[in-house]
Amino acid sequence: MKSVVGYGSLLCERSARETVPGLTHFRIVEVPGYIRIFNKVGVVFFSRHKADPSTRQIASCSTRKAEHATIICSQFECSDEEYLALYEREHRFNWVEVETRHSIEGGARGLMCTTSTDLEYRQHKCQSEQDYHTRVGQYYDGLLWRDDIYPFPRYLAFCLQAAEGLGPDVLNNFLDTSFLADGACSIRSYLDRTPELKEWRTMDTGYHYPR
């Protein structure tokens, strides 16, 4: 069995079960020492959702080490087989083991996606240029990990809806410990300055699976 930590759309148990149907013991935990950051190009936004690269609203969410931050996440257990399927789907991330804290159960460990680099991804996770083309290049031809992109709006709304579904503390944590790719502007500040995202609570996200 593997223990998985989710920090974005995996905060939604229903959505998590669509990808990992055999998961057990879904719970809310704290992960110290990390922030969320929207710094990875979501290839799925091109392959399935007709993203426009000229808007630069093409980012999905990753995590990054930050000594004094704590993010509220989900955690669940799944079989090795289901973890391998999840690992394959989230192929462009690095996976790391992190400390988790539960209000009743205390401390534990879990596996969580985190930031990588284009060089690391090509050298260590893609077997060939053809493998990279199959996974990425046929849909998108730029850098995957960037500091100048913005969240894909429907994906961000999905994550916010998932966080709010777990209560105001989780939503506030998401707003204040999640940042644009520049690592400086919080998602709370970004929403304040982005009028088209004001109605994220009622936005039809079109998402039926986590990314």
ABEGO torsion letter per residue (X at the ends): XBBBBBABAAABAAAAAAABAABBGBBBBBBBGBBBBBABBBAAAAAAAGBBAAAGBABBBBBBBBAABBBBBBBBBBBAAAAAAAAAAAAABBBBBBBBBBAAAEBBBBBBBBBBBAAAAAAAABABAAAAAAAAAAABABBABBAABBBBAAAAAAAAAAAAAAEAAAAAAAAAABBBAAGABBAAAAAAABAAAAAAAABBAGBABBX
